């Protein structure tokens, strides 16, 4: 149903949806446009009818394809995907095909942001030092990425130091509305994407529909396989009122996370609307949209409106682009209406005026805390004091992550609080490692122009990198006295960060408790040096005359923040700062191979072709397996496949040291994701992981049933594989929560797991398992790992009929006890679409793509 909009053709949504359009959720309108433009006529007609029929009940089992316009990746998901592609080119060449045919069908952009570590902090020299260490550690990996940028068509790399992928997306890549040539004519279309990071929805803040997928699903999209999805349920969040004077976007994001997790959101699309939404700036919306995975959603959408246009202008987009966005959105039903009342599956109401300062933790982002409740929440995790270092010491205070640093107003608020603290003679406590890692190089220009960068630096919050850093677990070493106290005196310090996740051990291996907070509250905690206080009411320090200083004495007013924000922003900053950062990066000097096939180095400890890239036929049919791991609830992808520093006494370290690596500097797991040997040895080794198969097992260990030996899981898995015996993994609720890292699923495949049986799964990890050909099964009703009593020698029989497999099909499973008892049950195959079924039958995404390429089809 095309029509013209100026020089462009467009899909006419008002004509396609008719009187139903005002009731359609905004995201469904974008999906409808995509469907009508990219699908064949029969699929488009059926999908159009199904989207309209959804309005009757707010639910549907119908599936539709989605063809995103682009893919966004970061280095530690892109790296493994490129390793897969390089290995796929080898396999294709060995099968007589042309390896150069394996190229993305849509543009792929990659940022190098996930591996920079905060080795040096608290000084202006930190940025140069940390970037030098970053390049020294990762030059081989970056040469590989540079090879891909030259050998793989449509692949663009943003070099180290140029920002976090989501901030780059928001400030530089997103067009909101873009143009493309189809059939010799110019079309105006919505900007859409998928990203290999669960925080991709941050760009939803400005009306760009995108969500996170696993690296394996992204590989499919790269090679022209549309995303297959059931028409998504939509949870509506109606916002009313306006944020009070002292309440920030971070506080709203934490409340949204608490409320939506409590409402049971799990994979739905979330849309924010109502008069309160119109009071939020695009940067404030970005903080809320970013945390979609934390509140359980696939997306967190805001529709296009004046705030979108303001942001485009503020970040240097031209007036022609702004006019295209406004004209298209208004003409095609994608412009926000504060009075909108769309049909939703469920509705949550939030009165912005009722919110207050909040933190979250100490173990999960959905556990929001009033400031007065923090002391009690931390009490069960309290350790011992160590001399001058208090028992509740803040060891890390980090203004970090895309979540909050993409909102310049939050950074300015932190800077003003630091200025007020300096004026009263306060400083950061000596045991606190403070750092600032904004998502964009433009932040430095804005903070300097606002006059607050010097104040932040004076309290230790100097810019030490432009990457995920502390938020992803690359916090670097604790200060020496604190590290010694942890090891020798029982200190259990706390991290306070402006990030999005605080799972135990994620921020730092020596820290179990972490609080999420807004940037100014991070600074306040650095001044106090303690976490177990009411940061609003308790003294943070004392003036020279002995009078106590509380947060009220330091907190900046909203008017002061807004005035400095207006001074700080310059539309030319984004591109100028990015150009300066790229010019300063050693990226340009890196030499890279210029061949269609990558020349692997057999001695490399970073890049090794993985064994799962193969044309071998998949295993199929019923099987009986040993349970390799029996796990509890809330096993995150951090627990499954770590990202932080590789411990010197780990199996992964032993493998690296045997090959000549320095045991004092083994880099982080995130940087080694191109090496399956290292990643295999790191699986499930998080020190909080408990394998309930037998009591007292060290993290990452299991019992090899035939021998009765306690072994690392990867060693036991190798023995089972040598004997041709499959294994399964059993887990509780919310298995795979957290980052989208595909290695959590690739690891399951390498361990020989034919299936993962859990009470529930997080969406992206579920898709990754399917993409690796590992069957996800929901445990039978009443079966829980804690009460199943699985022991070494018990086996689980799965009566899988690959030919009869269908979405949500029942699958008979039976526990065969070592004493001969049999306990049957009915599990559910958590496959949502026909494509999911095809992937399980075909052994996963990689073999499917390879078979198509070998047969001469466009992959």
C-alpha positions, 0 to 999 in steps of 0.5 A: 500500500505505497503512496508518495511523501514528497520525493519518496514512496512510503508504505501507507500505514493509515490505509493499511490499518484503517480505523484500527491504527489509533489503537495499535501499539506504536511498535506494532505499527513499525512491524506492520510497515516492515512486513508490508515492505519486505515480505512476500505478498502472501506473508504480508497479507497474513501478517497484516490480518494477524496484527489487526486481529491482535487488537481483539485480545492483546495476544496472538500465537501468529508469527511474522518475519521482521527484516531489520535495516541494520545490525549493531555489534560490540567487539566481544560479540562481534569477535566470536561472530567473525571467528564463526564467519572466518571458519565458515569461509574455510568450511565452504571453501573446503566443500568447493564453494566460494568463501567470498560469497559469505557477506552480510546482507545488511550493514553491520556496525561494530564498536570496540567498547567492551574490553577496556579496563580501568587499570589506572583511575583517579588521574587525568593520565588514566585515559592514555594509560588504559588505552595503551594497555587496551591496545597492547593486550588486544592488538591481535584481536583488533587486527582480526577485526580490521581484516574483517572490515576489509574482507567482509562487505558491509562491515564497519568498525568504530575503533577503540576509544570512540564510545560505547555502542549504544551511545554511538547508535544514539548520537551518530548512527540512528536516523529515526527515518532513513531512505533506501532505493527499491526498484529504482525509486527512493523510499522513506522507511523507519530506521530499525535494527537488531543489536548483539547486546541486550541494551540495544533498546536504548535507541528506542528512546528516540523512536527507533525500533530495535532490540537485542539478539544473541550473536548467533541470531545476528549471524542469521540476520547477517546472511538474510534470515529474517527474525521470526517472532510471534506477534509480541505482547505489549505491556503499556506503561502510562506515565503521568505527572512530572519528575520532582525537583530532586528526582532523576532519570536513573530513579525512574529507570530503577522504579520501572525495573522494579515495577515491571519485574514485579508484574512478571514482564518476560520478553514482551515489548514495553511501550511508554506513553501518556502525558508524563512521557512528554515531560521527559527529554530524549536523554532521560528516556534513553536511561529508561529504555536502556534498562529494558533487559533489566525489567525483562522486556525485549524493548522499551519504546517511546514514540517519535515527538518533539523531544526526538527532534530536539535531540537530533538537532542537539547531536548535529543532525541536519535540518533536512533529516529532522524535517524528514523525521517529522514529516514521515512520522506525522504522515504515517501514524508514528508521531506520539500523541500524549492522549493516546490510549493504545490496546495493550496486553497489560497496563502499568501506571506510574505517577512521576511526581510520586517518585523519590531518590532510589538505589538498587541492589545489592545483587539484582537490578530489580531490587530497588531500595529507598535510601533508608533501606540500604543499611538493612539490605547490606547487613547480611553481606557485611564483613569485617572492618580493616583498620581505617577501612570500614566494614561497609567500605565503598571500594569502587565508585564508578560513573560508568555505562551507557545507561546513565552517561548518555544523559549529559544532564546526569553527568552535569548533576554529578559535576555540580555535586562535586563542585559543591563538595570541593567548596566545603572541603570534602574529598573522596575517601582514600580507599575508594577507587573512583572513575568516570567512563562516559559513553561518548568522547563528546562528553568530555567537551560538554563537561569542560564547557559546563565547567565541571570536569575539573571538579569531577577530576578533583574528586578522582572522577577523571575520564579513564576510558570510553567503554563499558569498563566497570559496568561489564566487569572490567573494573581493574584492580582494587586499591592495594590496601583494600585488596589485601584487606579482602584477602587477609582480614575478611573485608567485604567491600561494596561497589556503587556504580551508575551501571545497569547490572549488579550480579555478584562478582560481575563488577569485580571478582572480589565484590559480591555487593553492588548498588546501582545509583545515579551519577551524583549519588555515586559521587556522594558515596565516594565522599562518604566512603561507606555504603551502609548508610542512608545517603540522604540523611546521614552525614557524608563528611564534615566541614573544617569547623566540624559541622556535618555535611549532608546530601542536601548541602551538596545536591544541585537544583534542577534549574542549575543543571538545566542551565549548565546543560544548555551551555554544555551542548554543542551540535558539532561536538559529536562528530568532532570528538569522534573524529579526534578520537579516531585520529588518536587511535592506533587503529590506523597503524594496525596491519591486517591480512588482505585475503578472503580467508583469514590466515589462522595462527595455530599458536594464537591464544585469542583466535581459534576456529571453533569445532561447532562450525561444521557441515556434519549432520545434527544429532536427532531423535530421542536420547538419554543423558547424564545431568552435567549441572543441576543449578538453582534460580537466577543463573545469569549469563555472567554465571555461565560464561564470565566476562571479567579478568581471568583468574590466575589459578583457573583452568583457563589460565593454565591453558594460557600459561602453558602457551607462554602467556604472562600469568600476571596479565591474562586479559579478560574473558571478554577479550578471549571470546574468539578462543573456544578453548579458553571460554570452555574452561571458564564455563560456570566457574563464577564462585557463586554457582552451586551444582546441586548434583553433589554437595561441596562441588567447587564452582564449575565442577561436576561428578563424572558418573561412570567413574565417580570422580569430581572433575571440572565440567569441561573435563567430565563433558569430554569423557562423556563425549568420548564415550558417545554419551550426551549430557543435559543441564538442569536449572531453575527460574530465569535461566540465562538472565543478563547479557546477550553473550552467545558464549553462554549457549555456545558453551552448552553446545561444546559441553555436549548438552543436547538440551537445557531443562529449566523452569523458565528462560530469559528470552535472548539466551533462549534464542541463543540456545536454539541458534546453537541447536540446543533444545530448551525444555521447560521442566514438567509442572512441579519439577524443580532442581531443588526438589528433584534430588538428582544424583550422580548415576541418575539419567534423564531420558528425552523422548524427542521426535524431531519430525513431530517437533512443533512450537510449544510441543509437549515432550515426554521426559523421564528421570531414571534413578540409579536404583531403577525407579523411573519418574516420567513427566511432560516438558514443553519445547520452548520453540515459538516459531517454525524457524525455531523448529527448523533450527533445532532439526538442522543443528543450529544457525551455523550449519543451516547457513553453511548448507545454503551457501554450499548449495548455491543459495544466498545465505 
